[in-house]
Amino acid sequence: MKLFEKNGKNYLFPFILVTSLFALWGFANDITNPMVAAFKNILLISNFESSLVQFAFYGGYCFMAIPAALFIRRFNYKNGILVGLALYSVGCLLFIPAGNAMAFWAFLIAYFVMTCGLAFLETTSNPYILSLGPDENATRRLNFAQAFNPIGSLTGMLIAKEFILSKLNPATEAERRAMSQDALALIQQQDLNTVSGPYLMLGLVVLVFFVVFMISRLPKIVSEDAGVCSVGQTVGNLLKNRRYVWSVVAQTFYVGVQIMIWTFIIQYAEHELGMPKATAQGYNMVAMASFVTSRFICTFLLKYFRPSELLTCLAAAGGLLVLGLIFLPNTQYVEGQYFGAYWGLYCLVAVSVCMSLMFPTIYGIALKGMGDEAKLASAGLILAIGGGCIMPPVQGWLIDVADFGWISSVRFSFILPLICFAVIALYSRYISRINGK
């Protein structure tokens, strides 16, 4: 297959092996998003405090992205993957002592360590995939690999729905606050054990992947053995590259909008429709299934359209759907029954269709033709995942404090995703003007 052939070599097997990692970190992302709502109810904390889960989770990307890039410059892609898998597994296993301690801060540390590992995996795997074939097909190849990320995400959502959210004690926040300290502590311990169990299993699965990669032979790409510029010179080159700099900015806003949409769909369904968490998570899964389907469709369309053109259309559509979820009416979910239509929730689910193309396309545009500089440049794009670190707590804060009377705080908080889509649309128009692909 020409998509995976370069310099007379076929890279299909290493492509398949590395692509499996995309599903692995997708699982981690989307078993975690519903935990924001879960921790809020279990530990009786605010929306802002519970969204610190995302701050810790995506903070690991910010902290480790540049060290990971420097590591793979010094060593190679395979060693970067092994370090990432090791940290990922350790972070998951830390959930057991965190649950036993019943300490929210301990869970935040576990998330942070886990995503330090994910930062290694993403900083390594994305540029590696770009290099496993012809340069002219690099963006298509990365979109294809990224198409398997939401498959892991969908699995993570299913596990969260069936093995965590549906197993938590159904007592409401008000009922929990009325309990005695001993009764509340017992329920909290049981719920935290329920949360920790799937992460323990995930940690063991990741250990298996570590062994598989350790014994597998991954090809060294030519640029890995070539002489490279100093780190300072490379950073200077990147800062002068306007296409790259604006791609990092766009990626920051994209990751922010993705995490906000998938984190707060549960709160939206709860507050606007009175829907239980486990039921709301089902709509999150529909959103992810739409995301998966759209990713494959968009990858096919890239054969016929410039990436920046598709990006512009999808960003505009995403903005319109966010306006719909803010202003269109919903009806209520009462005692297991739905009454009428809930158009705002439909719009919220449909936003995922528009997001499917964005991350790998921005990534491919940013790193196009960079050669060995892509190793360090990749760190900037993974650092941009910090958008998922900052924006969800801000949205959680808006939900806590924004009260205008004419619009609910939950609806108003989605003004942040609207701003993100506007930035992405402006970026894609800029790329079209400079003829970036």
N, C-alpha and C positions, 0 to 999 in steps of 0.2 A: 504494500500500500504506500503510495507516494507521500501520503501525509506523515509517515513515520520513517522515511528513508532520507539519508543524508550522507554524502561522500561515500556512496556504495554500501552503507551499513543500514540494517533494518533495526529500528528501535522499538518495535511493537511490544515485546515482552517487558522491557523496563518501563514503557509508557503505562502498561496495564498495572504493573506493580505499584508505581508511584501514584497512579490515579486512585488506587484503593485508599490512599491516605486522605483524599478529598472527602470521601464518604465518612471517614473516621473523625475528622474534625467537624464535619457537618453535624454528626451525631452529637458531639459535645456541645455545639452551639445551641441546638434546639431541644435538647433535654434540659438545658439550663434556662432558657427564656421563661418557661412557665414557673420556674422556681421563685421568680420575683413575687408573683401573687401568692405562692405557697408560703414562703417565709413571712410575708406580711401577716397572714392569718395565724400561722403557727406561733410566732413570737410576739404578736400584737405590736407591730411597729408601723411607722408611717410609709406612705408610698415612696417618699424620698429615701428613707432608710433601706427599704427592701430593694430599691433599685441600685443600691450599692453593690448588689450581686453583679450587676453588669459593669459597674466601675472596676471592681476587682478582676472580673473575667477579662475585660478588654484592656485593663491596665497592664496585664501580663504581656500583651502584644506590644504596648508602648515601651515597656521596660526592656524587653528582650530582643526586639526587632534588629537594632543596630549591632548588639553583641553577636547575634546569630549570623548576620551578614559578614562580620569580620571573621567569625569562626570558619564559615565555608570558604572565604577567600584564602585563609591560612591552610585549611585542610581540604575537604571536598564535599560534594553533595551527600554522599552516602553517610559520612560521619555526622553531618548536620541532621540527617533524618534520624539516626540512632540516638543522638542527644535529645532530639525532640520527643521521640517515643518514650525515652526513659523519664523525662520530666512529666510528660503527660500521665504516665502510669502512676508515678509517685503522687501527683496531685490528686488523682482519683482515690488512691488508697488512704490519703489523709482525711477523707470524709468519715472514716470509721472513728478515729479519735475525736474528730470535731463533733460527731453526733453523740458520742458518749459524754463529752464535756458540756453538751447543750449550749455551746458558745457560738454566737453568730460570727464573731471575729475569726474564729477558727475555720469556719466554712469559707470566709472571704480569703483567708490565706491559702486554703486548698484550691479554690478557684484560680487564684493568682499563680500558684505553682503550675497548675495544669495548663494554663494558657501561656506561660513561659515556654512550655513544650510545644504548644500549638504555634507559637511565633516562630520557633525553629522549623517546624514542619512547613508552614506556609512560606517563609522566607526562602526555604530550600526548594520546595516542590514546584512553585509557580515558574521561576526562571528555568528550572530543569526541564519542565514540560515544554517550555518555549524552545529549548535547544534540541529537543529530540525529533528533529526533522527539518524540512526546508524553512528558511526564514519567511518566505512569502505566505506560508500557511500557519505561522506561529499563533496568530490570534484565533483562528478556527480551531487549532489543536488545543489551546487553553480553554476555549469555550466548551469543547467536547469533554475535556477532563473535568471542568467545573460542573458539567451537567450531572456528574455522579455525586457531587457535594450535597444537593438537596435530597438525594435518595437516602443518604445517611441522616440528613435532617429530618426527613419524614419518619424514619425509624425511631429517632430520638423523641420526636413528638408522640409517637404511638406508645413508647415505653413510659413517657411522662404521664400520658393520659390514663393508661391501663394499670400501671404498676406504682404510680405515685399519687396523682391527683384523685383518682377514684378510691384509693385506699386510705386517704387522710380522714381523720375524724371529721364528721360533717358539722360539728358545732360552729356556729357563727362567731364573729368577733365579739358581739355583744354578749353572747352566751358564755364565751370563754372569760370575759372580764368579770362576769358574775360568779365564777367558780371560786372555790377555796384554792389557796396556793398549792396544796398537795395534789388536789384533783387536776388542776391546770398543769402542774409539772409532769404528772403521769402521762397526760394526753400529749404534751409537747415532746416528751421523750419517745413515745411511740411514733409520733409523726416524723420526728427527725431520723429515727431508725428507718422509717419507710423511705425517706428521701435518700439516705446514705446507701441503701442496699444496691440499687442499680449502678451507682458510681463505683462500688466495689467490684461488681461484675465487669464494668467497663475497663477498670484498671487491669484486671486479669486478661481481658481480650487484647488490650494494648501491649501487654507483655508478650503475648504470642506473636503479634506483629513485629515486635522488637527482635525476636529470635529469627523470624522469617527473613527480615532485612539483613540481619547480621550474617546469615549464611548465604545470602544471594549475592551474585556478582552484578553490579551496576556499572555500565560503561562510563569511562571518563570522557567528557566532552573536550574537544581540542583546546578550547579557550581556558580550560582548567590548568593546562600545563604551560600555557603561554605566559610571557612576561606581562606584568600588569603595572598600571600606574600606582603611585602611592595613594594612600587613603585620602590625604589632603587634596591631591590633584584631582582624584576622582570626584570628591565632594564638590570641588570648585567647578568641574565640568558640569555636574548635575545641576548646580544652582544657576548656571548660565543657560541651561536648557529649559526654555519657557514651556515647551510642550510637557516636559516631565514635571516641572513645578506645579503647573495648573492641574495636571493629572493627579498629583498627590492631594491637592485641595479638593478636587472633585471626589476622589476616593474617600476622603474623610467624611464628606457630606453623604455619600452613598451608604457607607457602613452605618452612619448614624440613623439614616431613614430606615434601613433594613431592620436594625435592632429595635428601633422604636415601634415599628409596625408589628413585628412579631412578638414583642414583649407585652405591649399594651392592648392587644386584641382581646385578651381575657378580661382586663379591666373594663374595656368598652362594652363587651357583651354583658358583664355583670351589672354595671351601673346603668346602662341605657336600656337593657332588656330584662334585667333580673335573672340572668341565665347562670346556672351552676358552673363552677370552674371546669369540671371534666367535660361538660357539654360544650363550653366555649372553646376548649382545647380541640374539640372535633372540627370547629371552623378554622382553627389554626392549621390543622392538618389538610383541610380542603385548600387553604391558601398555599401551603407548601406543594401539594399535588399540582396546583395550577402553575406554580413556579417551575417545577420540574418539566412539565409539558411545554411551557413557554421557552425554557432554556433550549430544548432540543429543536423546537421550531425556529427560534432565533439563530441558532447555530447553522441551520440549513439556509436561512435567508441571507446569511453573511456571504454566501456564494454569489449573490446577486446585488447586494447593497453595501455601500460603505458603512463601516461600523459607526462612524459619527452620525450618519443619517438616521440609522435605526435608534441610536441613543437619544437623539433629539425628539423623535416621535414618542418614544416610550417615556421620557421624562415629562413631556407635555401631558400625555395621557395620565401618568401617575399623579400629577398635580391636580388635574380635573377630578380624579377619583377621590383624592383627599378632600377637596371642596365638597364632594358629595357626602362623604362620611361625616363631615362637620355639620352640614346644613340639612341633609335629607332626613325625613322623619323615620322613626322606628316605632314598632308597637311592642307589646309586652309578652314575656314568657312567664306564665302563671301556672303553678302546679303541674308542670310537665306538658303544658299545652301552649302552642304559639297562636297568636291572634293577629291576622292581617300580615302585612309585609314589613320587612325590616331592611329598607334600602340602604341605610347608612352602613350596616354590617356587611351587606353585599359589596358595597364599594370598598370597604376595608379589606375584605378577602381578595377582591380583584386587583388591588394595588400590587400584589405579589407577581401577577403576570407581567407588569411593567418593570419590575426590578430584576427580572431573570437575566437579562443580557449585561447588566451594568458592571459588576465587579470585574469579570474577566476581560471585558472589552476595554475598560479604562486601563486595566493592567497591561494589556497587550499594546495599546496605543502608547503608553508611557515608556515601555521597554523596547519598542521597535528599533532594531538595528544597533543596540547598545553593546553587544558582544559581552566581554568580561565585566564591563561596568554594570551589567544587569545584576550582578551579585549584590553590590552595595545599593544600587538603585531599588532593588526589590525591598530592601529594608525600609526605605522611605514609604513605600506603598503599604507595607505591613504596619508600619508606625501609624499610618493613616487610619488603621482599624481603631485607633484611639477615639475616633468619632463615636464608636459604640460605647466607649468608656464615659464620655462626658454628657452626651445628649440624653440618654435615658434617665439619669438622675434629674436633669433639668425638667424633662417632661413629667417625671414623678412629682417634682416640687410644684409644677403648675397644677397638677391634679389636686394636690393638697391645699393650695392657697387661692387659686383663681376662682372667683365666685362673682359672676356678673349678673346673675338673675335671668337674663334673656338667653343664656347658653350655659350648658353644664361645663364644669371644669374639665371633665374628661374630653368632651368634644373640642373645647378651646385648645387643649394641650397639643392637638394634632396640627396646630399652626406650625410647629417645628418641622415635621415631615414636609409640609408644603414649601417651606423655605428651602429645604434640602433639594427638592426636585427642581426648584427654580435655579439654584446654583448649578446643578447638573446640566440643565437645559442650556444655560449660558456657556458652560464649558464645551458642550458638544458643538454648539454653533461656532465657537472659537476654533475648535479643531477642524471643522469643515472649512473655515476661512483660510487656514494655513495648510490645507490639503493633507492633514494627518489622517492616517488610516490605521 
